[in-house]
Every structure is written in structure tokens, then in C-alpha cells.
Amino acid sequence: MVGPHDFSLQALHEFQTKLKPDKAVALIDSCFRDNYSERLAPLREIVPEPMCLYLNGGEDTKTLGLVREVALRLNDCKVTRRSLLYVVGGGSLLDFGGFLAAVYKRGIAVAYIPTTLMAMVDAAYGGKTAINAGEVKNLLGIFKEPDAIFLDESFLDSLSDREILSGYAEIVKYALLEDETFFGKVLSTDPLTHPAQLRALIDQCIHIKKRFVEADPLDLDTRQALNVGHTVGHALEGYSHASARPGFSPLRHGEAVLIGIIVELYIAHKLLGFPAERLQQIIAFSREYFSPFLFECKQYDAIIKLMAQDKKNSGDDIAVLALRRIGEPIKINVSRAQLRNAFDFYREVIGG
């Protein structure tokens, strides 16, 4: 798994000297067109403005139609198989840009510059790329490791509290996969402190992910542990986007994952004896920092239907990544009745 370099002009020069692309083009979150453009000064020394393409970040970007549109724009810019694509943004844009780089002319080099906490701790690493189809998150995807990742936590200064918290939910997931010490550190840290204080947590998450990815690069076995909370989380995220309406903000990825963690750990508590005290700590953390996403019993079937399309499933079974205890993940199949009971539990403890 590729590790991060500091985001600096020197590091970019060294990378391109080694790679020797015939040209470089950048796909950049549109929020950096005006508001925070100075943060991209090193990249702008490498990639001229006419070779910068801007897209809105977020899950709505991850469509096949937009892949086609941007691919044609790259072709108009005479991007070849020997060219390099920089992708600058959060997890959704990295998913999109990585997928685009994997399929454009059967694959071109790609480098990531993650700008959100979610991207810095998770999305930039491991080689997963994907776009959505219909209501199904990440239905189309391919493995493609980036050729480089450039990290600068000062990008976090531009994020809203909600975006920081969304990324921090992914850190909670990593803490569950590590040990009691890291779990205690993560839940005792205020996520909304100065972002520079998050660097140690980011580095630890990268180390944990590296361990899982290198043991199972194609996500066939042990790497699936990284999906704790994601079976329920992806379904809720997809459902929130599909049911969006004026004045309603769909779930961020991390918000959905934290709900998924609570739901799936409740099932783990019932079936495997996961400690109730640890579950209650996560519930308390969620209540302190996150607004509840309220859904009703009549919506359960639609959410479970989306869960049934999860890539970890086999046949008609629905699989979740549960834990016997912190640091001991295990994939189990769950029934629709168990999921409904767990949804009831979430609504009771969060305030539904």
C-alpha cells in the first residue's frame, strides 16, 4: 500500500521526475477554485490552470455519466496513457478520480491529495475506487492503487465541524479494530480540537489499514474487517440520498457509518457477547457530537433491501462485520428480524 508524502513543491517535483509523465492534469474539488485556492500553491506550480478540471465533491458526483463527461474532457486536453492525473478532494472525489484513472484509456497514473479527514484516514489508501449506480453505493468499482499520496493536515482548517466529525467516525471504526488503548484514546479526544492535533490519529489509522490491505489486497477475506459499520452505513447513506428533499441534508459517509457501528455492535452484543460497556461508550459519543438521523419502522424494509445488495453478501444472506471484543472482528450473517430489532435499539437510544 502506498504511504503518504508531505504535500510540498519539492515532493511533487521528485515524484514527477521519477514517474516522467508526458503531462499532468488535475481534478479538483470546486471549493478550491476560489475560497481556498492558495492551499494548492505547490500543485499550481506543477499543473497549469488550463489543465485543472473542477468538480463538486460528494456522493452525487460518483456517476457513470460524469465519468464519461470528464473522460471526454481529458481526451480534449490530449491526456494520453503516459499522463498523470492528480485528484484533489475528499473521499467521494478520490473514489471517482481513481475509477476514472483506472478506466481512461485502460489506465493512467494517478496521485491523490486528500483534503478531508475522511479521505486522509481511509479513502486515499488501499486502492479501492468506485462509482454509484441507482441507490446502490459503490456498485461499480475497480482496484487501482494510487501512484502517490500527498498529505497536508492543514487542509482540515477549511472543513466544517460536520465534515470533521464525519471523518472522525471512521477513526472510531479503526479504534474498534485495534485495541483498548487506541479505542480509549480516540473516544477521549475531542474531535473538534485544532486539526493539527489529529495527525497522530491519522498516522495510526493509516498504519492499521496498511496491515489489513497488505494481508488481503483484493478484499476477499481479512480486509473485510475494515467494513465494520458499513453494511448498515452504506444502506442508510444510499437511502438518505435517494429520499432527499428540499431542506433535507443527506447523511455524510461517516455519519452513516457511525449509525451502522451502533446497529451492528448491538447485534454483536446479542450474538457474540460484545461488551455492553463499549457499546454504551460509542452511543454516548454519538449523542454528544452527532445529530440523530431519524427513520421510522415503515422504512426498515427499504433500508434492508439496500443492505441485501452489499458486496460482502453471499446468496440471500446479509453479512455484517461484528466484533467479539475490540480488536476481534468476525463476519456473520444476520436475519431481517435481527436487523429490525437492532434498528429499534438505535432509535430508542438515539432518540427516534
NORSULTA-V931962 format. One record per helix or strand of 3 or more residues. SS is the DSSP state (A for helix, B for strand). FROM is the first residue (numbers start at 1). LEN is the number of residues. Records with the same first field share a line. If there is no record, write none. Layout:
SS = FROM-LEN / FROM-LEN
This chain:
B = 4-3 / 24-6 / 52-4 / 84-6 / 109-6 / 128-6 / 136-8 / 148-4 / 318-6 / 329-6
A = 9-11 / 30-3 / 37-10 / 49-3 / 59-3 / 64-13 / 91-16 / 117-7 / 153-6 / 161-17 / 180-9 / 195-21 / 222-6 / 230-13 / 253-20 / 276-14 / 297-11 / 336-15
